Amino acid sequence: MVLMKAGPAVAGAVGLVVLTPFVLTGVGFTAAGVTAGSIAAGMMSSAAVANGGAVAAGSLVAVLQSVGAAGLSPGLTMAVAFAGGLLGSRVARFCRTPKLHSRLPALPHKSTKA
């Protein structure tokens, strides 16, 4: 019973840790730097304009580029795993709740008599 309740959380934690590098590469944060014309390039441009021409150290763009270039640090891996576990458990809980249509009143049935 415990495994059935912990399974979605574990799957979410592992899944998010595994998918994070692929997603970051997909949006343009790569080991070679930010890909030109990507979502990451747009984020970096906006951050630089907002900060007077440079991307601030420790900003979201800087952290995402660091993760894209070097991978997840142990602390960030734990944070991503926690978020994935929380997401997995919430999705599982949502899927186990009674369906909305079972709580709706029945619609009147039209007769097909001529």
N, C-alpha and C positions, 0 to 999 in steps of 0.2 A: 504494500500500500504506500509506503514511504517513497519507493522508487517511482511509482506512478505520479506522485505529486512533485517529486524533485526532477523527474525526467525533462519536462519542458524548460525548466530553469537551466538545467545543465546544457541542454541542446541550444538554448538561446545564448548562454555564456560562451560556449565553444564556437558556435556559429558566428557570432559577432567578432570574436577575436580572429578567427580565420578569414572572414570576409573584409575586415577593415583595410588591410593593405591593398586588396584588389579594388575596393571602392575608391580609395585615395588615388591609386594609379589611374582609374577610370575618369576621375574628375580633373586630373592633371598634375597631381603632386607625385613626382617620380624621383628616382634616385639621381637622375641627371639634372634635376631642377624642375621648375614649373614649365609645363608644356604650353607653347605659344597658342593663343586662340582658345584655350580651354576655360572651363569654369574657374579653375585655380588662378589662371592669369587675370580674369576679371576680378576675382576676390583680392588678388595681390595689388592690382591697379587701384581699386577702391580704397584699400587700406593705406597705400602709399599717398594717395591724394588727401585722405583724411588726416594723415599724420605729417603733412608738410613735405612729402617727397621720399620718405623712407618707411619701411615696414618696421613697426616697433617690436623689439625683442619681447617674447612672451605672449604676443598677440595670437589670436586664433590661426591666422594665416601662417605665422612663424612656427607654431606648434605642429600644424598639419604638414608643412613642408619638412620639418624635422622627422616626423613619423614616416612620411613618404620616402625620405632619403635613407634613414637609418633603421626604420622599423619601430615597433612599440617597445618602450622601456618597460622594465618589470612593474613599476608603479602604474603606468598607463595601461598595461595589459590587465592589471587587477581592476582598474576603473572601467575599462571596456567590458571585461567579463562580468562585472557587477551589473552594468547597464544592460547587457545582453540577457543575463539571468532574470533581471526584473522584467524586461520586455517579454521573455519567453513565458514566465509565470503569469503575467497579465493576459497575454494572448490565450493561454490555456484556460485561464479562469473565464475569460469572455466566451470562449467556445463551449464551456460546460454549462453556462447559464441557460435557462429555458428560452426557447426561440420566441421572438417577438410575435410571430404569427399565431402561436398557441394562446396568446393573451388577447387577441383581437376578437371582437364579436363576429359571429357568423353573418355573412351577407345573405339577404333573402334570395331564394332560388326562384328564378322565373320558370313558369310553366311553358312547355313547348306545344300545348294543345292548340289545334287550329280552330 
